[in-house]
Amino acid sequence: MERSKFCVVIPAFNEEATIQNVVLQTLKYCHPIVIDDCSFDDTSNIASKNGATVVSHEINQGYENALNTGFKAAEEMGFEVVITLDADGQHDPALIDLFIEAILEGNDMVIGVRYKFFRISEYIFSYYSNFKFGIKDPCCGMKAYKIKLYRDMGFFDKYKSVGTELAFFSAQNSHIFTQIKIPIISRDGDSRYGSIISGNYKILKAIYSTIRRFK
């Protein structure tokens, strides 16, 4: 598979402070597709001017729907592999090369594994997903998928799974995957999950929905 068939989908909401560097660094490895989730700052213009394909939501739809939009755009543009990357600078784009190599080695999916978690709910989700699917860090925003996995399921996410549904579906259906430990760079400002309380709530709700989805 040629590297030109890889793209990076970057969901973004009000990330004008970091999006330029993320896009420029991503371009060293493959094409960035930025999903501007109705930002009210200059995220979209900055991303576009620096070489990214930008798809904009007219209303804020949230992280999962931004990824849904990104996968749809990637498929329509003919890409065969999608790497997901956060727009806030917490993921070093240099890691993209490791994910590309893992796919070229024959994996259908690659999961990033952070060295530490930031919420108790993430530890709970990790324990459950490792036991159920063999996935150690379901909440990590850096993953890679062959587009065929998206086609097999027909969507990326339907139940607000904080970006985990396609990974669980793929693992459950015996697709080949590997996991890569990655460092996380501290970000300025609020997490995409919100405060500690709201973040834990979102993740616990996703755990409950996942248990119901994958009985």
C-alpha positions as a Markdown table, in Angstrom:
| # | Residue | x | y | z |
|---|---|---|---|---|
| 1 | Met | 0.0 | 0.0 | 0.0 |
| 2 | Glu | 1.3 | 3.4 | -0.9 |
| 3 | Arg | 1.7 | 6.1 | 1.7 |
| 4 | Ser | -0.4 | 8.4 | -0.5 |
| 5 | Lys | -3.4 | 6.3 | 0.6 |
| 6 | Phe | -3.0 | 7.4 | 4.2 |
| 7 | Cys | -4.7 | 10.4 | 5.7 |
| 8 | Val | -5.1 | 11.9 | 9.2 |
| 9 | Val | -8.5 | 13.0 | 10.4 |
| 10 | Ile | -8.3 | 15.8 | 13.0 |
| 11 | Pro | -11.5 | 16.8 | 14.8 |
| 12 | Ala | -11.2 | 20.4 | 16.0 |
| 13 | Phe | -13.2 | 22.9 | 18.0 |
| 14 | Asn | -11.6 | 26.3 | 18.7 |
| 15 | Glu | -8.0 | 25.1 | 18.3 |
| 16 | Glu | -6.6 | 28.2 | 16.6 |
| 17 | Ala | -3.6 | 28.2 | 18.9 |
| 18 | Thr | -2.4 | 24.7 | 17.9 |
| 19 | Ile | -3.9 | 23.7 | 14.6 |
| 20 | Gln | -1.2 | 25.3 | 12.4 |
| 21 | Asn | 1.6 | 23.3 | 13.9 |
| 22 | Val | -0.5 | 20.1 | 14.0 |
| 23 | Val | -1.4 | 20.5 | 10.3 |
| 24 | Leu | 2.2 | 21.4 | 9.2 |
| 25 | Gln | 3.7 | 18.5 | 11.1 |
| 26 | Thr | 1.1 | 16.1 | 9.8 |
| 27 | Leu | 1.8 | 17.1 | 6.2 |
| 28 | Lys | 5.3 | 15.6 | 6.5 |
| 29 | Tyr | 3.7 | 12.1 | 6.6 |
| 30 | Cys | 0.3 | 12.2 | 4.9 |
| 31 | His | -2.7 | 14.4 | 4.1 |
| 32 | Pro | -4.6 | 16.1 | 7.0 |
| 33 | Ile | -8.4 | 16.4 | 7.0 |
| 34 | Val | -9.6 | 18.9 | 9.6 |
| 35 | Ile | -13.2 | 18.6 | 10.8 |
| 36 | Asp | -14.0 | 22.1 | 12.1 |
| 37 | Asp | -16.9 | 21.4 | 14.5 |
| 38 | Cys | -18.4 | 24.9 | 14.3 |
| 39 | Ser | -15.5 | 26.7 | 15.9 |
| 40 | Phe | -16.0 | 30.4 | 16.5 |
| 41 | Asp | -12.3 | 31.2 | 16.3 |
| 42 | Asp | -10.0 | 31.0 | 13.3 |
| 43 | Thr | -9.4 | 27.3 | 13.3 |
| 44 | Ser | -10.9 | 26.6 | 9.9 |
| 45 | Asn | -9.0 | 29.4 | 8.0 |
| 46 | Ile | -5.7 | 28.5 | 9.6 |
| 47 | Ala | -6.0 | 24.9 | 8.8 |
| 48 | Ser | -7.0 | 25.6 | 5.2 |
| 49 | Lys | -4.3 | 28.1 | 4.6 |
| 50 | Asn | -1.7 | 25.6 | 5.8 |
| 51 | Gly | -2.6 | 22.8 | 3.5 |
| 52 | Ala | -5.4 | 20.8 | 5.2 |
| 53 | Thr | -8.7 | 19.8 | 3.6 |
| 54 | Val | -11.3 | 21.4 | 5.9 |
| 55 | Val | -14.8 | 20.1 | 6.3 |
| 56 | Ser | -16.9 | 22.5 | 8.5 |
| 57 | His | -20.0 | 21.7 | 10.6 |
| 58 | Glu | -22.6 | 24.5 | 10.6 |
| 59 | Ile | -23.6 | 23.5 | 14.2 |
| 60 | Asn | -21.5 | 21.9 | 16.9 |
| 61 | Gln | -22.0 | 18.2 | 16.7 |
| 62 | Gly | -19.4 | 16.9 | 19.2 |
| 63 | Tyr | -16.3 | 14.7 | 18.9 |
| 64 | Glu | -17.9 | 11.5 | 17.7 |
| 65 | Asn | -19.8 | 13.2 | 14.9 |
| 66 | Ala | -16.7 | 15.1 | 13.8 |
| 67 | Leu | -15.0 | 11.7 | 13.4 |
| 68 | Asn | -18.0 | 10.4 | 11.5 |
| 69 | Thr | -17.7 | 13.3 | 9.1 |
| 70 | Gly | -14.0 | 12.8 | 8.8 |
| 71 | Phe | -14.2 | 9.1 | 7.9 |
| 72 | Lys | -16.9 | 9.8 | 5.3 |
| 73 | Ala | -14.7 | 12.5 | 3.7 |
| 74 | Ala | -11.7 | 10.2 | 3.7 |
| 75 | Glu | -13.6 | 7.5 | 2.0 |
| 76 | Glu | -15.0 | 9.9 | -0.6 |
| 77 | Met | -11.5 | 11.1 | -1.3 |
| 78 | Gly | -10.2 | 7.6 | -1.9 |
| 79 | Phe | -8.0 | 7.1 | 1.1 |
| 80 | Glu | -7.5 | 3.5 | 2.4 |
| 81 | Val | -6.3 | 4.3 | 5.9 |
| 82 | Val | -7.4 | 6.9 | 8.4 |
| 83 | Ile | -5.3 | 7.9 | 11.4 |
| 84 | Thr | -7.1 | 10.0 | 14.0 |
| 85 | Leu | -5.3 | 12.7 | 15.8 |
| 86 | Asp | -6.3 | 15.4 | 18.3 |
| 87 | Ala | -6.1 | 19.0 | 17.3 |
| 88 | Asp | -4.9 | 20.3 | 20.6 |
| 89 | Gly | -1.2 | 19.3 | 20.2 |
| 90 | Gln | -1.3 | 16.5 | 22.8 |
| 91 | His | -0.2 | 14.0 | 20.2 |
| 92 | Asp | 3.2 | 14.4 | 18.6 |
| 93 | Pro | 2.5 | 14.2 | 14.8 |
| 94 | Ala | 6.0 | 12.5 | 14.5 |
| 95 | Leu | 4.2 | 9.4 | 15.9 |
| 96 | Ile | 2.2 | 9.2 | 12.7 |
| 97 | Asp | 5.1 | 7.3 | 11.0 |
| 98 | Leu | 4.9 | 4.6 | 13.6 |
| 99 | Phe | 1.2 | 4.1 | 12.9 |
| 100 | Ile | 1.8 | 4.0 | 9.2 |
| 101 | Glu | 4.6 | 1.4 | 9.6 |
| 102 | Ala | 2.3 | -0.8 | 11.8 |
| 103 | Ile | -0.4 | -0.7 | 9.1 |
| 104 | Leu | 2.1 | -1.5 | 6.4 |
| 105 | Glu | 3.3 | -4.5 | 8.4 |
| 106 | Gly | -0.2 | -6.0 | 8.0 |
| 107 | Asn | -2.3 | -4.7 | 10.9 |
| 108 | Asp | -5.9 | -3.5 | 10.2 |
| 109 | Met | -6.0 | -1.2 | 13.2 |
| 110 | Val | -3.4 | 0.5 | 15.5 |
| 111 | Ile | -4.3 | 1.7 | 19.0 |
| 112 | Gly | -2.3 | 4.3 | 20.8 |
| 113 | Val | -1.7 | 3.6 | 24.5 |
| 114 | Arg | -0.9 | 6.5 | 26.8 |
| 115 | Tyr | 1.5 | 6.2 | 29.7 |
| 116 | Lys | -1.0 | 7.5 | 32.1 |
| 117 | Phe | -4.7 | 8.3 | 32.4 |
| 118 | Phe | -6.2 | 11.5 | 33.7 |
| 119 | Arg | -9.6 | 10.3 | 35.1 |
| 120 | Ile | -10.7 | 7.4 | 37.3 |
| 121 | Ser | -13.3 | 6.6 | 34.6 |
| 122 | Glu | -10.5 | 6.0 | 32.1 |
| 123 | Tyr | -9.0 | 3.4 | 34.3 |
| 124 | Ile | -12.4 | 1.7 | 34.6 |
| 125 | Phe | -12.9 | 1.8 | 30.8 |
| 126 | Ser | -9.4 | 0.5 | 30.3 |
| 127 | Tyr | -9.9 | -2.5 | 32.6 |
| 128 | Tyr | -13.2 | -3.4 | 30.9 |
| 129 | Ser | -12.0 | -2.9 | 27.3 |
| 130 | Asn | -8.8 | -4.9 | 28.0 |
| 131 | Phe | -10.7 | -7.7 | 29.5 |
| 132 | Lys | -13.4 | -7.7 | 26.7 |
| 133 | Phe | -11.5 | -6.8 | 23.6 |
| 134 | Gly | -7.8 | -6.7 | 24.5 |
| 135 | Ile | -7.6 | -3.0 | 24.0 |
| 136 | Lys | -5.6 | -1.2 | 26.7 |
| 137 | Asp | -6.5 | 2.4 | 26.1 |
| 138 | Pro | -9.9 | 2.9 | 24.4 |
| 139 | Cys | -10.0 | 6.6 | 25.1 |
| 140 | Cys | -6.7 | 7.5 | 23.3 |
| 141 | Gly | -7.5 | 9.8 | 20.5 |
| 142 | Met | -4.7 | 8.5 | 18.3 |
| 143 | Lys | -5.6 | 5.4 | 16.4 |
| 144 | Ala | -5.3 | 4.1 | 12.8 |
| 145 | Tyr | -7.9 | 2.1 | 10.8 |
| 146 | Lys | -8.0 | 0.6 | 7.4 |
| 147 | Ile | -11.1 | 2.2 | 5.7 |
| 148 | Lys | -12.5 | -1.3 | 5.2 |
| 149 | Leu | -13.3 | -1.5 | 9.0 |
| 150 | Tyr | -15.4 | 1.7 | 8.6 |
| 151 | Arg | -17.1 | 0.2 | 5.6 |
| 152 | Asp | -17.8 | -3.1 | 7.4 |
| 153 | Met | -19.6 | -1.3 | 10.3 |
| 154 | Gly | -21.1 | 1.4 | 8.1 |
| 155 | Phe | -20.3 | 4.4 | 10.4 |
| 156 | Phe | -17.7 | 5.4 | 13.0 |
| 157 | Asp | -19.9 | 5.9 | 16.0 |
| 158 | Lys | -23.6 | 5.9 | 16.8 |
| 159 | Tyr | -23.9 | 6.0 | 20.6 |
| 160 | Lys | -21.5 | 8.7 | 21.9 |
| 161 | Ser | -18.7 | 6.2 | 22.7 |
| 162 | Val | -16.0 | 8.8 | 23.1 |
| 163 | Gly | -14.5 | 7.4 | 19.9 |
| 164 | Thr | -14.3 | 3.8 | 20.8 |
| 165 | Glu | -17.1 | 2.0 | 18.9 |
| 166 | Leu | -15.2 | 1.2 | 15.6 |
| 167 | Ala | -12.2 | -0.1 | 17.6 |
| 168 | Phe | -14.4 | -2.4 | 19.7 |
| 169 | Phe | -16.3 | -3.6 | 16.6 |
| 170 | Ser | -13.1 | -4.4 | 14.8 |
| 171 | Ala | -11.5 | -6.2 | 17.7 |
| 172 | Gln | -14.7 | -8.2 | 18.3 |
| 173 | Asn | -14.7 | -9.3 | 14.6 |
| 174 | Ser | -11.2 | -10.6 | 14.8 |
| 175 | His | -9.4 | -7.9 | 12.7 |
| 176 | Ile | -5.7 | -7.8 | 13.3 |
| 177 | Phe | -4.5 | -5.0 | 15.5 |
| 178 | Thr | -1.5 | -3.8 | 17.5 |
| 179 | Gln | -1.0 | -1.2 | 20.2 |
| 180 | Ile | 1.7 | 1.4 | 20.5 |
| 181 | Lys | 2.7 | 3.3 | 23.7 |
| 182 | Ile | 2.7 | 7.0 | 23.1 |
| 183 | Pro | 3.6 | 10.0 | 25.2 |
| 184 | Ile | 1.0 | 12.8 | 25.8 |
| 185 | Ile | 2.0 | 16.5 | 25.7 |
| 186 | Ser | 0.2 | 18.7 | 28.2 |
| 187 | Arg | -2.3 | 21.0 | 26.6 |
| 188 | Asp | -3.3 | 24.5 | 27.6 |
| 189 | Gly | -7.0 | 25.1 | 28.4 |
| 190 | Asp | -9.8 | 22.6 | 28.9 |
| 191 | Ser | -9.8 | 19.0 | 27.8 |
| 192 | Arg | -12.2 | 18.0 | 24.9 |
| 193 | Tyr | -13.9 | 16.0 | 27.6 |
| 194 | Gly | -14.6 | 19.1 | 29.7 |
| 195 | Ser | -14.2 | 19.3 | 33.4 |
| 196 | Ile | -13.2 | 16.3 | 35.6 |
| 197 | Ile | -16.9 | 15.8 | 36.6 |
| 198 | Ser | -18.3 | 16.2 | 33.1 |
| 199 | Gly | -15.5 | 14.1 | 31.6 |
| 200 | Asn | -16.0 | 11.3 | 34.0 |
| 201 | Tyr | -19.7 | 11.4 | 33.3 |
| 202 | Lys | -19.2 | 11.2 | 29.5 |
| 203 | Ile | -16.8 | 8.2 | 29.8 |
| 204 | Leu | -18.9 | 6.3 | 32.4 |
| 205 | Lys | -22.0 | 6.8 | 30.1 |
| 206 | Ala | -19.9 | 5.5 | 27.2 |
| 207 | Ile | -18.9 | 2.4 | 29.3 |
| 208 | Tyr | -22.6 | 1.7 | 30.0 |
| 209 | Ser | -23.5 | 2.1 | 26.4 |
| 210 | Thr | -20.6 | -0.1 | 25.3 |
| 211 | Ile | -21.6 | -2.9 | 27.6 |
| 212 | Arg | -25.1 | -2.8 | 26.2 |
| 213 | Arg | -23.8 | -2.6 | 22.6 |
| 214 | Phe | -21.3 | -5.5 | 22.9 |
| 215 | Lys | -23.1 | -8.0 | 25.1 |
